[in-house]
Structures are given as C-alpha cells and as structure tokens.
Amino acid sequence: MTLHPAILACLLLPALAAQESEVPLGLNLPTTAMMEGWRPGIRFTHRFTEPARGHSKDLFGLDGGNYAGFGLDLGLGAVPGLNAQIYRTSDAKTLVLALQQRLLGGPHLRVSLRAERFDEGVERTVLPGGTVGITGAAIQAPLEAMVGSFTFRLVPTWLSRTSTQDRGLVTAGAGITWAFLPGHSVLGEIYPRPGRLDASRYEQGYAVGYRFATKGHRFTLLANTVPGTTAHQVLGGDYAGGPRPAGNWTLGFNLVRIF
C-alpha cells in the first residue's frame, strides 16, 4: 500500500515536532544533543576559582576570582544533525571553533562526532604548571545510552596537545544524568587522569550539578574540582597544574538559552 504524500506528512509531523533542540552541553563534557534546523542557542558559563571551603567567610568561594565564557551554537539545516559552535572563555582568552555531527539518534543509543580547534589568546609562556598560549585540536565521540530516566555518557577524546604534552593524547570522560522530575535533573561527570601524566602530581577530576529546564532556558548549578571548561582544559589533566585535591571543590553555573 502506498500512502499519499499529504497523509505521510501528517503522520510524520508529530514525530518531527517532538524533536527538541538542545545545546550539546552537560556540565563540562559535550553531549549528543543538537540544535534542529537553523535554530540558534547561546551558552554562558561561569566558574569561580576560589575553593568553596567549609565556612562562609569567603561566601563559599564567591569572593574570589572567576572565569566567564560565552558561546553560540547553531544548527546547520542544510545537513541534518550538523551543528556549529563558537565559544570564548576568559580563561587564557581561549577561543573554540567546533563542528558536531549526530551519527545515530535512536531512542536508547545516540552517537555524535565532534571536532574542534582551540586557541589560547594569551602570550605563549612556560609556567611551573605548564605552557599557556597554546593552540591545538580535539576530536571527540560522545556516546549516550538511555535507560529509563538515566542517561549514561562516555566521551572518548583525542587531544593534539595539552599544557605539558606537545604530542597527541587519548583519554575519555564519563557522565550520568538522572532526570528525576520533568525539567529537573542531577548530573555527574568524571575526568580520569591520562596515563601519560605523573600520578604523584596529577589526579582525576569530578563535577556534580543540578539542572532546571524551562521551555527556553537550561540553568545548571555545579561544583567541580577541575579548572576550565574546554576539552583540553578539562580532559587534558594537566591544565593549570591539574585537578584540585578531592576536597577543593569550586562552584559555578551554566546558563543556556534556546531560541
């Protein structure tokens, strides 16, 4: 039996309308989400640099410095599933240009491929904790498995270089999202220490957060032990001397606006 095109369109329309645009951002790791068609979305990140200590004298780290970032994510409707991103963070004046393609978008398994270039806009300088002012690339393959209200995430990553390594590095971050109520979710991420780094100097990093979502906004309050927000800062393991000790958490937030 052949369906008339008009009838077929009516059947497909609800399914197409059900697809929602999302900026592909977890806490620090990319997700398999995407912006549909030509829809834009903006992201604003904010990370306090002072540890949130167990007292309120410094307002749990809010009295210290901070790094802010701003970015634009745009669906490229000419190629289904393709998104472009430009992101700039004040941390080392880093600029990121990226393309991300959804490869598989099933109800229980999703896969994307992401390629980016990062440029630190500060003068190239060798510091005790590593080199700043570096330029490089990252290729990531976010994988997500959905089981009930849980999403399990793995992000294999290749970095062309890091603060202390001027050769390619392979690592992977992992995360989990629990959507416990409509519009409410809890997220966690882990950033293992790459095997090439000295275990006595560097350790793995962590992040936890709570997200509240409305029709057009996603607000995430988080705490993490890693400095930075980009792939090479978070997954390189050695950025700014590496993740802080497990007890030295800092606060931050992400704000996403979808148009």
C-alpha positions in Angstrom: 0.0 0.0 0.0 1.3 3.4 -1.0 0.5 6.4 1.2 -0.4 9.7 -0.3 2.4 12.3 0.4 0.0 14.5 2.3 -1.1 11.6 4.5 2.5 10.7 5.1 3.4 14.2 6.1 0.6 14.3 8.6 1.8 11.1 10.2 5.4 12.3 10.4 4.7 15.8 11.6 4.0 14.9 15.2 7.3 12.9 15.4 9.3 15.8 13.8 7.7 18.3 16.2 8.5 16.1 19.1 12.2 16.6 18.5 13.6 19.3 20.7 16.6 21.4 20.1 19.3 21.2 22.8 22.7 22.7 23.1 25.1 19.8 23.5 26.5 20.7 26.9 26.5 18.6 30.1 28.5 20.1 33.0 31.8 20.3 31.1 31.5 17.4 28.7 29.7 17.6 25.3 26.5 15.5 24.9 24.9 14.1 21.8 22.2 16.7 21.8 21.8 19.0 18.8 20.1 22.1 17.6 17.5 21.3 15.0 17.3 23.0 11.6 18.8 26.5 11.7 17.9 27.2 15.3 20.4 29.0 17.4 21.2 28.6 21.1 23.6 30.5 23.4 25.6 29.3 26.3 27.0 31.2 29.2 29.5 29.6 31.6 30.8 30.9 34.9 33.4 29.3 37.1 34.6 30.6 40.4 38.3 30.0 41.1 38.3 30.1 44.9 37.6 26.7 46.6 34.2 26.5 48.4 35.5 25.9 51.9 33.5 24.7 54.9 32.8 28.1 56.2 31.1 31.3 54.9 33.9 33.8 55.4 34.5 34.0 51.7 30.9 33.1 50.8 32.0 29.6 49.8 34.4 30.8 47.2 32.2 33.5 45.7 34.5 36.3 46.9 37.4 35.0 44.8 38.0 35.4 41.1 36.1 33.8 38.3 36.2 32.9 34.6 33.3 33.6 32.3 32.6 32.2 28.9 30.1 32.9 26.1 29.2 30.8 23.1 26.8 30.4 20.2 25.5 27.0 19.0 23.8 26.9 15.6 22.0 24.1 13.7 23.1 23.8 10.1 19.9 22.8 8.5 21.5 22.0 5.1 23.0 18.9 6.7 20.7 17.1 9.1 22.3 16.7 12.5 25.1 19.1 11.9 25.8 21.9 14.4 28.5 24.6 14.5 29.8 26.3 17.7 31.9 29.3 18.6 32.9 29.7 22.2 35.1 32.1 24.0 36.2 31.9 27.7 38.2 34.4 29.7 40.3 31.5 31.0 43.5 32.1 29.0 41.4 34.0 26.5 40.6 30.7 24.8 38.6 30.6 21.6 37.0 27.4 20.4 35.6 26.7 16.9 33.8 23.4 16.5 31.6 21.2 14.3 29.5 18.4 15.7 27.5 15.8 13.7 24.9 13.5 15.0 25.6 10.0 13.7 23.0 7.9 15.5 19.9 9.2 17.2 17.9 6.2 18.4 15.6 6.2 21.4 18.1 4.2 23.5 21.5 4.9 21.9 23.0 8.1 20.5 26.3 8.8 18.9 27.9 12.1 17.7 31.3 13.1 16.3 32.8 16.5 17.3 35.9 18.2 16.0 37.2 21.5 17.4 40.2 23.9 17.3 41.2 25.8 20.4 43.4 28.9 20.6 44.6 30.4 23.8 44.9 34.1 23.2 47.5 34.9 25.9 51.2 35.2 25.1 52.9 31.8 25.0 54.6 31.4 28.3 56.1 28.4 30.1 54.9 28.3 33.7 55.6 25.8 36.5 52.3 24.1 35.9 52.6 24.0 32.1 52.5 26.2 29.0 49.9 28.8 28.3 49.2 30.4 25.0 48.9 27.0 23.2 46.9 26.1 20.1 45.6 22.7 19.2 42.7 20.5 18.2 40.3 17.9 19.8 38.2 15.1 18.3 35.5 13.7 20.5 32.9 11.0 20.0 30.1 11.4 22.6 28.2 8.2 23.2 25.0 8.0 25.2 22.8 5.2 26.4 19.3 5.9 27.8 17.9 3.6 30.4 14.6 4.8 31.9 15.2 8.2 33.5 19.0 7.7 33.3 21.4 8.7 30.6 24.9 7.2 30.7 27.6 9.1 28.8 31.1 8.3 27.6 33.2 10.8 25.6 36.4 9.3 24.0 38.7 12.2 23.2 41.9 12.8 21.2 43.8 16.0 22.1 46.6 17.2 19.8 48.4 18.6 22.8 47.9 19.7 26.4 49.7 22.1 28.7 52.6 19.8 29.3 52.3 17.3 26.4 53.1 18.5 22.9 52.1 15.2 21.3 48.7 13.5 20.8 46.9 12.3 23.9 43.9 9.9 24.1 41.6 9.9 27.1 37.9 9.8 27.9 35.4 11.5 30.2 32.3 9.9 31.5 29.0 11.2 32.9 25.5 10.3 34.1 22.2 12.3 34.1 19.2 11.4 36.2 16.0 13.2 35.1 14.1 12.6 38.3 11.2 15.0 37.5 10.1 16.8 34.4 12.5 19.7 34.0 14.7 18.6 36.9 17.9 16.5 36.7 21.1 15.7 38.5 24.3 15.3 36.6 27.7 13.9 37.5 31.0 13.7 35.5 34.4 12.2 36.0 37.6 13.2 34.1 40.2 10.4 34.5 43.9 11.3 34.7 45.6 10.5 31.4 48.0 7.6 31.8 50.9 9.7 30.5 50.7 12.1 33.4 52.7 11.6 36.6 50.3 10.0 39.2 52.2 11.7 42.0 51.4 15.2 40.6 48.0 14.9 38.9 44.8 13.3 39.8 41.4 12.7 38.2 38.7 15.4 38.4 35.0 15.4 39.2 31.9 17.5 38.7 28.3 17.3 40.0 25.4 19.5 39.3 21.6 20.2 39.3 19.8 21.4 36.2 16.4 23.1 36.0 15.0 23.3 32.5 12.1 25.5 31.2 10.8 25.8 27.6 13.7 28.0 26.5 16.3 28.0 29.3 18.6 25.5 31.0 20.1 26.6 34.3 22.8 24.3 35.8 24.4 24.9 39.2 27.5 22.9 39.6 30.6 22.1 41.7 33.8 20.7 40.3 37.4 20.1 41.0 38.7 20.9 37.5 39.8 24.3 36.2 38.5 25.3 32.8 35.5 24.5 30.6 37.0 23.4 27.3 38.1 19.9 26.2 41.8 20.5 26.6 41.4 22.2 29.9 39.1 19.6 31.5 40.3 16.3 29.9 44.0 17.1 29.4 44.5 16.5 33.1 47.4 19.0 33.4 45.8 22.3 32.8 46.7 24.9 35.4 48.6 22.2 37.4 45.8 19.6 37.1 42.6 19.0 39.0 42.4 20.2 42.6 42.5 17.8 45.5 39.2 16.0 46.0 38.2 18.2 48.9 38.8 21.5 47.0 35.5 22.0 45.1 34.7 25.2 43.4 31.2 26.4 42.4 30.0 27.5 39.0 27.0 27.6 36.7 25.9 27.1 33.1 23.1 29.1 31.5 21.7 28.0 28.1 19.1 29.9 26.1 17.4 28.1 23.2 15.7 30.3 20.6 
